[in-house]
Amino acid sequence: MQYEIKGTPLPVVILSLNDGEKVKCQKGAMSWMSPNLQMSTNAGGGIGKAFGRMFSGESMFQNIYTCQGGSGLFAAASTFPGEIVPYQVSPSNPIIAQKSAFLASEEGVEMSVHFQKKAGAGFFGGEGFILQKFTGNGMVFLEIDGSIVEYNLAPGQQMIVDTGNFAAMEASVSVDVQAIKGIGNALFGGEGFFNTVLTGPGKIWLQTMPRNVMADALRPFIPSSSS
């Protein structure tokens, strides 16, 4: 399978498939495709994994598109202004991402629910207690809000991240929270009460415009409905 990512600020990933190759995606992710792709819908690993996907912000069911009778094309467009991040998943290189990040993947990639190991990170870290984890073998394509900035953290190196700006991380990175110092800073600084602390080693992906921030920025310009 080969891929190409095109367009901005609403990108699309275009996959070139060989005969027999399959691509998995969430419900409604297909934007266009060649006529020799056959779609099937299932719970993807059983009812347990289906509920796990639901808790991690995705549909319970997955669509699988199989290329038949020669080469084919499949395209999945982003649902929000931002970027599409490709990542090669392997048994030694899983990736953990924010809720609703999954766009599409090769057949060999498995998505599961990921619980924060530290309760504080889950309840106060801005991304909630549940994330998405991708394991197996193959390419996965993740939706990122706004622009993406990548960092490679050395062992013990830390990055303090504002709520919502976390997008994804390699599984070797640990997550914790840090309280904003000073009651005045917490109440009037506009940064909330906690920040997320990411500790290396490993790669992290940060996003510049979380969906909730964009919604807050647009809200004053949306006319309210008249009673």
ABEGO torsion letter per residue (X at the ends): XBBBBBEOABBBBBBBBBBGBBBBBBBGABABBBAABBBBBBAGGEAAAAAAAAAAGBBABBBBBBBBGEBBBBBBBBABBEBBBBBBBBAABBBBBBBGABABBBAABBBBBBBBABAAAAAAAGAEABBBBBBEBEBBBBBBBEBBBBBBBBBGBBBBBBBGABABBBAABBBBBBBBBEAAAAAAAGAEABBBBBBOBEBBBBBABBAAAAAAAAAAABBBBBX
